[in-house]
Structures are given as C-alpha cells and as structure tokens.
C-alpha cells in the first residue's frame, strides 16, 4: 500500500473527493506492484485563482518517491476531477518512460557484454585453433 498524503488549498477535501483521488491513483499502485512498500506519494489539489472570467482554474500535483527516485506531475484544468485524471495519466507516463529507459540501458549493457564475449571467443579460436 502506498503511503499517500493529500493536501487541498482553496478546495474542500470531502470524503468523496478523497475517495476519487484514491481510486484514480490506484493505477499507480498497480503499476508498481510489489515495490509499493517503500513508496510515498504527495497529492496537492488547489484552486489556482478565483478571478478568471471563464471560471475557476483547478490544479493537481503529484510527487511520487520510489526507492530514491522522484517523479513529479502537474496539471491545470477547468474542473478538479479532470485535473486529477490528467495528473494520473502524466505521472503514469513518467513512470513508464523511466522503466522503459531502465530496461533499454540494461539490454544495451548486456549486448555489449555479449559482443565482448564473442570477441574473446574469436580471439581464442584464432590463436588456439
């Protein structure tokens, strides 16, 4: 279970809103799998301004700390629920990009090691064969 802290600025943090945030950000927990024990997530919901002509602007921020790595996402929207949905998508994209990069670097290192071993085998055959 991810430790989650929710902060609301200029917005009433109702139990329904709290449940909505937990429900939407449970996708992050699914993506982490078993690594979610040492994970801490801060969620900040806020009304950015009250004086826009077109209505209020709401923002949502997520700061996720996983084993020494930090992920951050921020969004703004005309509706608080939309801002939460957008920030969820943004934080998941950031986590997937990091995971893909990590896998790519591992595979690239493994390929270099494989090619080095092939080179040593060829060198050995050349002088022993």
Number of C-alpha atoms within 10 A of each C-alpha: 14 18 12 15 12 15 16 14 13 12 14 12 13 10 9 9 14 12 11 15 18 13 10 15 23 15 13 18 15 12 13 15 10 10 14 17 14 13 19 17 20 15 21 17 24 20 20 17 12 11 9 9 6 7 11 15 18 24 24 26 23 23 17 22 15 16 12 7 9 13 16 16 19 18 18 20 18 14 14 20 17 16 22 27 17 19 24 23 16 18 21 17 13 14 18 13 12 14 12 12 12 12 12 12 12 12 12 12 12 12 12 12 12 12 12 12 12 12 12 12 11 13 12 11 10 9 7 7 7
